[in-house]
Amino acid sequence: MNWFKGIEFAEPEFFWLLLVVPLMIGYYYWRNRQLQGTLGMSSTSGFASAQKSSMRIWRHYGIVLRSIAVIALVTALARPQSALSWQNETTEGIDIMIASDISGSMLSEDFKPNRLEAGKNIAIDFIKNRPNDLIGLVVFSGESFTQCPLTIDHDVLINLFHDIKNGMIDDGTAIGMGLATAVNRLKDSEAKSKVIILLTDGVNNMGSIPPVTAAEIAKQFGIRVYTVGVGTNGSAPYPFKDQFGTTHYQMIPVEIDEGTLGKIASITGGKYFRARNNTELSEIYQQIDKLEKVKIAVTRYHKRTEHYLPFAIIALCFLSLEVLLNNTIFKGALT
């Protein structure tokens, strides 16, 4: 029975009236007991062969019909309704460019499996959690280029993210060039909020554009930059292969220009973060995700349809049926 599927009750407190039904049945049972007489007989064997009337089956029809009528009437009073609702959503998107360092030092293994792969995996999780945003990818080391322009097709973006690796371009750390390339991709955006997430583990030592100059350009276009320095404190294990192809490790110092990264963030109204391991880097992306939430204006519509009438009709029909039977077929037959 699917009568009540998708049904809500506007006045559910009326269901307390259903307590009347067991009281009615109890009173009916008590009254019938009071009306029963007793007759003493020396033997009842003479009645054994008497044919039993089919009317006894209908003896209690009145209380059954009345109970069903009361239940239907109470249900009608509770005002069953079906609710149809829908909503219109207006999304105010955020355009985001991720600028990732892919220089040789990003292969250091103070992150697991290394800085570059950890940064890729955590950034991909960030992308998956922002389905309504246009997101793009810039990579840089000695120079920079756009790996993926702004796109809403995040499957394509994630595949291109997986493809980045050290050695795609000349080695070095051109932070200013990476930031400038990302700014160039965002400058014509009409989004209400434009954001760059710049991730690096070094000091700017290449490129024709100083990082602070690139930050000033970003500010002019209303672009906010979140900078992330990746690398443990002190030194980190860096893999290299000898002439026989065997991998060895040497400890290299971790040199992050935190002053410049902090200044870039400050100029553009962003924030500087330092990640020393995978967990901290993941938490940084979560913080940025909370800081840059998509604004969604939602207009909700509701339409309710009353369904009390069928139950009221059922109550009327059962009460009418009882009155009709009492005054026609069973008139005087069951008393």
Sequence and secondary structure as in RCSB ss.txt:
>XXXX:A:sequence
MNWFKGIEFAEPEFFWLLLVVPLMIGYYYWRNRQLQGTLGMSSTSGFASAQKSSMRIWRHYGIVLRSIAVIALVT
ALARPQSALSWQNETTEGIDIMIASDISGSMLSEDFKPNRLEAGKNIAIDFIKNRPNDLIGLVVFSGESFTQCPL
TIDHDVLINLFHDIKNGMIDDGTAIGMGLATAVNRLKDSEAKSKVIILLTDGVNNMGSIPPVTAAEIAKQFGIRV
YTVGVGTNGSAPYPFKDQFGTTHYQMIPVEIDEGTLGKIASITGGKYFRARNNTELSEIYQQIDKLEKVKIAVTR
YHKRTEHYLPFAIIALCFLSLEVLLNNTIFKGALT
>XXXX:A:secstr
  TTTTEEES GGGGGGGGHHHHHHHHHHHHHHHH      S  GGGTTS   GGGGGTTHHHHHHHHHHHHHHH
HHT EEEEEEEEEEEEE EEEEEEEE SGGGG TTSSS HHHHHHHHHHHHHHT TTSEEEEEEESSSEEEEEEE
ES HHHHHHHHHH  TTSS SS  HHHHHHHHHHHHTT   SEEEEEEEESS   SSSS HHHHHHHHHHTTEEE
EEEEE  SSEEEEEEE TTS EEEEEEE    HHHHHHHHHHHT EEEEE SHHHHHHHHHHHHHHS  EEEEEE
EEEEEE HHHHHHHHHHHHHHHHHHHHTTTTTT  
